[in-house]
Each structure stands twice: as structure tokens, then as C-alpha cells.
Amino acid sequence: MVAMQTPIEALLEEGRKFAPGEAFIQQANVKDHSIYEKAKQDLEGFWAEQAEQFVWFKKWDEVLKWECPWAQWFVGGELNITVNCIDRHLKTWRRNKAAFIWEGEPGEERVLTYADLHREVCKFANVLKRLGVMKGDRVALYLPMIPELPIAMLACARIGAPHTIVFGGFSAESLRDRINDAQAKVLVTADGGWRRGNIVPLKRNADEAVSQCPSIEQVVVVHRGVMDATHVPLHEGRDHWWHRLMEEAPLHCEPEPVDSEHPLYILYTSGTTAKPKGVVHTTAGYMVGCAATHRWIFDLKEEDVYWCTADIGWVTGHSYIVYGPLANGTTGVMYEGSPDYPAWDRWWSIIEKYGVTVLYTTPTAIRAFMRQGEGHPRRHDLSSLRLLGTVGEPINPEAWMWYREHIGGARCPVVDTWWQTETGMILISPLPGVTTTKPGSATTPFPGVEADVVDEQGRSVPLGGGGYLVLKKPWPAMLRTLYGDPDRYVQIYWSRFPGMYFTGDGCKRDKEGYFWLLGRVDDVMNVSGHRISTMEVESALVYHPDVAEAAVTGKAHDVKGQAITAFVTLKAGVQGTQEKVDELKKHVATKIGPLARPDDIFFTAELPKTRSGKIMRRLLRDIAEGRALGDTTTLADPTAVQHLREMYEEQEA
Ligand code: PRX
């Protein structure tokens, strides 16, 4: 059994330390601390040196223009990110190097070299142009983890059309809302995808969404082959098969020069309200930031076979499957399906088969593998691995140690990387040839990153204390705004502590200045490394005709980090049966997507409220996690919450 999330007091007493091995240091891309000093002394010069390595149509006039909270990087420069991710490599031996080694869940394999990628991207860019997509138009992508997804992203970037990817696990309604917010003109989807041997009905969801998306003019459908093509309904004049359009597409497409600050993509993420935020990333700074962090944190070498297990629908896939790795000319593995299909050793067989050297995954996945025991990895030769990474949520030291020992054979450095959709690039992480790691800590900020821990008043908390994690200087891949809502951008990230970016995360620093992330301090849950707001789930629940009121909280969970618990008040006359529980869980999954399905739904006649009518979520969390109830003095009816707890415990038993 995996231990529950470790309390922070125990974490800070963590005594184990792992210094980089001599042999690793010898070959490391970064071998000593001087890089930190260099970035500190001249932040702009530090990033400009990185930017010099790329191809520019026009060089920048100014490295950074910072009028807090508005940042511009490489001001006045012109470039195209696909030239840097693809064309640049074609003039070298990398032309025939694998860019992606793809494996489908049923077992098919496809290798795309940089030359192949170039050809496919140019062709699809021409397809988009033919469909009327112009520079600045938004294109929505709702696809499984198949090579067409990075191809479509890069094709958008080739012509300067920002993409907005909607994770394939999101529902029709979530897709609809994102398309409408972005006002996308074209949608690219597929007949479906494979997940644990089941079909994910993407086209069906897309049809449902698009019927309520007036901005969508054309839909392109990849035939992934989960359905017979004749069974996929195509809307005359609107829907087109990808392969038909590609047959006629010209092989060459000139890259569109775009300004450094031209938007590359919009990616929606959960905040404290029910409405997702459209995080906007631009081109040059994002490219430079992703490439440098990828090269140094993963110690990327020309020969590496790098595998980031994320879905491209999340920011991790954008930055560390597509843009960062391709900018570095990396060979990346891409896997379509689920880790336990057909058995729990699928990932280990992929590592053995392709000789994966660098693995980047999530604490949730590691904890799920721990549950299945060491037998699965032991049956495979994992000796090709030389570095391991994690991201998405705090990793408990047990999981960190298990990863190091049973996957990394106690020889691979482990890099725990902290960052967010908004930050675009990793900001707190070890450098594997330099940093002594401690299990459970993301260690220290990346060179040039000024992170601090502050109290309620925004005052820096001395080492050894805890508070809110903030960022005090701009970094190149930072979000520039929220799409269509600059006021919300200012309010959410820059108002709590003037002059500082507020991450929404709690954090402690130990006496040596190591950062220990504590999770969100707002109403955002982290379920299996994915952000879901309590408000999103609550508003989905109250949308159901039988629900009068709902309060949602995250509850500590052995594998997922947090699981969703909902307290629901039903309308008069509705029975709180097991069938109703199942119906409501399904309802939330349909509204938002399967990842938002509550683990527990608990019916109650009333919710604990303050005298002013505010639901006390903190108390609900105490109840759900079986803790002593916190301060109840502000409650309108303090006896009700005790009663609620007793009922909850009864129902749990
Ligand atoms: O709470 C932090 C947690 O995930 C949040 C960001 O989620 P998202 O935007 O979906 O991006 C996830 C992938 C970058 C953060 O605010 N988080 C992410 N990485 C870590 C983490 N918490 C602790 N340790 C990490 N390494």
C-alpha cells in the first residue's frame, strides 16, 4: 500500500540527499553553479545568448520590455517557430533523424523523421490555407495522441494561426465552450481514439459541440481507424477527410514571418471560477524558454530517446513533447494509449523496445505503478534509462524513491519540475549535473528565475518558513494575457501582491533554501496532475434538475493526489439513492469530461454555511479527510456540521 500524502512537517525532516554522480557530471550539459551566477548578473544577456542560437528573419531590437504585468521578449524580432523546430535541422544530418517514434494503443508503429515532419507540416499548412485560415485566425484541435496532432499544431504555427488544443478527454460541452471563447474558424478532429481498448468518440462529441459553435466554418477529420470510414457521418460542405485534403496539398509552404510576440497558442486551464481561462503564449520567448529548460534540465543529448508521457492536450505536451524537444532536434517517443493496456507493463515494454533514455512523467502514474508492484518493471530491461523527471503535483518521498530505485535502477538522477500552464516552461527544478536532490522537493529555481515565498502581506518569509509562492521577475515563456480578458489576467495573477506573479501554490523553504511545494491555496483541485476547479464541478452539478445546491472539495488520495468529493443537497422530494449518485457522477463526466467525475457524492439536507451564507469548504474538506473540524465559530448553525460529519462517516462505513 502506498502511504498517504506525507505531512509537510515530516517532509522537511527528509534527510536523504542525492548528489550528482561523478560520471554524470562529466558528461552533463551543465556542470557547475556558474550558470546561476551568470543569469543573475545579466538576465537579458543570459536569455539573448540562448536566442542567438535560433534562426531569425529579423533580429530583435530589445531583449525585454517589462511594464509590469506586461512583458515583451525579443521585441521587434521576426521568426517562424517551425523553421527552428524543423527546417533548421534539414540542412544537417538530422534530416533523417527520427523526430517522433509513435506507438498506437493497439500496437501500430510510425516513425517520422525531421524530413517527413517537414513535408507533412507543409502539406497541412497548405490545407489550412485552402480552407481559408489566415494569419491570426484560431484553429481548434481535438485529437487523440497521434502524429497528426503535432503536425496540425506546427502547420498552424507555419502560417501564423494560433492553435487551441482541447484535450481529447474533455466533453462536447467543454469543447464547445473553448471553441466559442477562442472564436475558432476551423476544427481538426478524428473519428475517435483508443483508450484502454475502448473508443473515445471524438467525432460524435465534435458534431455535438460544433452545432453550437457559429464561428466554425470547416471541420477536418483524421481517420484514426477506430471506426469504418463509411460509418463516420460527414456534414456536406463542412467536414473533410484529412487524407483526402492531404492528397492534393502542395509539398512546399513558405513559413510566415511573425513578430516575436505573435500568439502561438491559447490553452484553457481551470482557475477559481467555473469559466476556464484562455492562457495566451507567444512565439519567441516561449520557444527560447522551452528549448533551454529542455536541454539543461533533461540534459538532452543528440543520441537520447526522450519520452514525455503527457498528453499533448496539456501544457506539458505543448512545451516538452512538441516545441522544446523539436527545437533541440530531439527524438521523442509518443504513445497513444493507457499505461495499463493490455497490462501494467506497457510503458516498460515501450522503454525496452525503443531504448528510451529519458523519461518524464507524473507522480500519479508512479503511484499507480507502485500499487502494481515491482514485478512489472523488473520483467523488462530498463537499462537504457539515464534520467527521470516528474511534473504536475507534489511527489511524496516514497514515490520519488520508488521511481529512483525500481525504474531508474538507483543510477538515474530524478528531476522534480515545478511549473504551470501559465509559466509555459519549467521554473523550479534541479539541474541534474549540479543540484543535490532531496526526495519530494523540486529543489531550487532555474537560472534567472526569481521565486520567493511570501506571507499574507507579500513580505518574504525567511528560510525555514512557509507561505505563498510568487515570482518576482519576468521569464521568457510566461503567459502574456488571458484571451479576450486582460483585466482578468491582471486581477488573477498580479493583484494579490503588487509587482509579483501569484502562482496560487503554497510552498515552504527549508533551511538550505530548497522549495517544497504544498499544493494549491485556492479552490483549484489537482486530480492526477490535472487542474479542476471546485466551481466547475459545482456548477455542473447544480445544472442537474434534481440538485438544489452542491459544494465540492478535493480529498487526499493515495494515487491521484486528490479525489473529488461532492456534498449535494437534492431538491425536495428527490430520493438520495445509489442510482442518483451514479447518475450525478455520469452527469458531471458528460458536462466536463471523465477526469472531473467525483469519486464520492454525499447527500445532505444542508451545507455548512457562514451567517452571510458562504459555504465553508474548509470544513467539508476536514470532514472528507476525516480530520478534527477546524474553527466553526463563524457558522450559522455549528451543530449542523457535526451532524453532517456523523452522517458522512456513517455513509462512508
Ligand atoms: O499546483 C502546482 C502543480 O500543478 C499546478 C499547475 O498545473 P497545470 O497548469 O495543469 O500544469 C501542470 C504541468 C506543468 C501548479 O500550480 N504542480 C505542477 N508541477 C508540480 C506541481 N506541484 C508540485 N510539484 C511539482 N513539480
Residues whose N, C-alpha, C, O or C-beta is under 5 A from the ligand:
A	BS01	PRX	T316 T390 V391 G392 E393 P394 D416 T417 W418 W419 Q420 T421 E422 A442 T503 D505 L517 G519 R520 G529 H530 R531
